[in-house]
Amino acid sequence: MTDSSPALPVTFRPTHTRVVLLTAGVTVFVALTVVALMLDMGGGERASFVFTGAVFLAVLVLLSRPRVTADADGITVVNLTTKRRLAWAQVLGVRLRPGDPWVSLDLSDGTSLPAMGIQPGIAKQQALAHARALRSLVDEGGPRQQAHGGAAR
């Protein structure tokens, strides 16, 4: 690996966005639960308050799920509702152009895969650093190929 490549395994995720989402979700859940317990109402109404808070929290947990994990064998991309495992040879490039909401991986089958775990939303500099680090790993052809004498792409 080059000096600019991170040590493996490494996980990239939008940390700031994740903290904001999870904090907001827990805060709303707790607030709705407290309100439900403090107000004079029936059990069904209380349950609906708590249920609404739980649904809100669940949606924000789902939104905070995206990540990209690179290890010696390849890359795992976890988006909102999907998870895909890619071998190093399947990933040809990493793109994050100005205005893109997240990184796109160019794949050997001619398609691209959104990698929502690297997104410039709240922490643009962190996202750019993560995209460069992942690009560095991909450009090397994967650490496993390098360790076994494979040629870099």
C-alpha positions in Angstrom: 0.0 0.0 0.0 1.1 3.6 -0.6 1.5 6.1 2.2 -1.8 7.7 1.3 -3.8 4.5 1.6 -5.4 3.7 4.9 -4.7 0.5 6.8 -7.2 -2.2 6.2 -9.8 -2.9 7.3 -11.3 0.6 7.1 -14.9 1.8 7.3 -16.0 5.0 5.7 -19.3 6.6 6.9 -20.7 10.1 7.2 -20.0 10.4 10.9 -21.3 14.0 11.4 -24.6 13.2 9.6 -24.9 9.9 11.6 -24.5 11.8 14.9 -27.1 14.4 13.9 -29.6 11.8 12.7 -29.3 9.5 15.7 -29.3 12.4 18.2 -32.5 13.8 16.7 -34.1 10.4 16.6 -33.4 9.6 20.2 -34.4 13.1 21.3 -37.8 12.9 19.5 -38.5 9.4 20.8 -37.7 10.4 24.4 -39.8 13.7 24.1 -42.8 11.9 22.7 -42.6 9.2 25.3 -42.3 11.7 28.1 -45.3 13.7 26.7 -47.3 10.5 26.5 -46.6 9.7 30.1 -47.3 13.2 31.4 -50.6 13.9 29.6 -53.9 12.6 30.9 -55.0 10.2 28.2 -55.9 6.6 27.5 -53.5 3.7 27.0 -54.1 3.6 23.3 -53.3 7.3 22.8 -50.1 6.9 24.9 -49.1 3.9 22.8 -49.6 5.9 19.6 -47.3 8.6 20.9 -44.6 6.1 21.7 -45.2 4.2 18.5 -44.8 7.5 16.5 -41.6 8.2 18.2 -40.3 4.7 17.6 -41.2 4.9 13.9 -39.4 8.3 13.6 -36.3 6.8 15.3 -36.4 3.8 13.1 -36.4 5.9 9.9 -33.5 8.0 11.2 -31.6 4.8 12.1 -32.2 3.6 8.6 -30.9 6.9 7.1 -27.8 6.6 9.3 -27.0 3.0 8.1 -24.8 3.7 4.9 -21.2 2.8 5.1 -18.4 1.6 2.9 -16.0 -1.0 4.3 -12.8 -2.0 2.6 -10.8 -5.0 3.7 -8.2 -7.3 2.1 -10.7 -9.2 0.1 -12.8 -6.3 -1.3 -15.4 -3.6 -0.6 -18.7 -3.9 1.2 -21.2 -1.2 0.3 -24.1 -0.7 2.7 -26.8 1.7 1.5 -30.2 2.4 3.0 -31.8 -1.0 2.3 -29.2 -2.9 0.4 -25.8 -4.4 1.1 -23.4 -5.5 -1.7 -20.0 -7.2 -1.5 -17.5 -6.5 -4.3 -14.1 -8.1 -5.0 -11.3 -5.6 -5.6 -11.3 -6.6 -9.3 -14.9 -5.6 -9.7 -14.3 -2.0 -8.8 -12.6 0.0 -11.6 -13.0 3.6 -10.2 -14.3 5.9 -7.5 -16.1 9.1 -8.5 -17.2 12.1 -6.4 -17.8 15.1 -8.7 -18.8 18.5 -7.4 -22.6 18.4 -6.7 -22.8 14.6 -6.3 -24.7 13.5 -3.2 -22.4 10.6 -2.7 -19.6 8.5 -4.2 -20.2 6.3 -7.2 -18.2 3.2 -7.9 -17.5 2.2 -11.5 -17.8 -1.5 -11.8 -16.3 -4.0 -14.2 -19.7 -5.0 -15.6 -20.2 -1.5 -17.0 -22.6 -0.3 -14.3 -22.0 2.1 -11.4 -23.0 1.6 -7.7 -23.9 4.4 -5.4 -21.8 4.3 -2.2 -23.9 6.4 0.2 -21.4 5.9 3.0 -19.2 8.6 1.6 -21.3 11.8 1.1 -20.3 15.4 1.3 -23.4 16.6 3.0 -22.4 18.1 6.4 -18.7 17.2 6.4 -17.4 17.9 2.9 -13.7 17.7 3.7 -14.2 14.4 5.5 -16.0 13.0 2.4 -13.3 14.2 0.0 -10.6 12.6 2.2 -12.6 9.3 2.4 -13.1 9.3 -1.4 -9.4 9.9 -2.0 -8.5 7.1 0.4 -10.9 4.7 -1.3 -9.7 5.7 -4.7 -6.1 5.1 -3.7 -7.0 1.6 -2.6 -8.9 0.9 -5.8 -6.1 2.3 -8.0 -3.7 -0.1 -6.3 -5.8 -2.9 -7.6 -6.6 -4.0 -4.1 -4.1 -4.9 -1.4 -4.6 -8.6 -1.8 -3.5 -8.5 -5.5 -0.5 -6.4 -4.5 0.5 -8.8 -1.8 0.3 -11.7 -4.2 2.3 -10.1 -7.0 -0.6 -8.9 -9.0 -0.3 -5.9 -11.2 -1.9 -2.6 -10.3 -4.5 -1.3 -12.6 
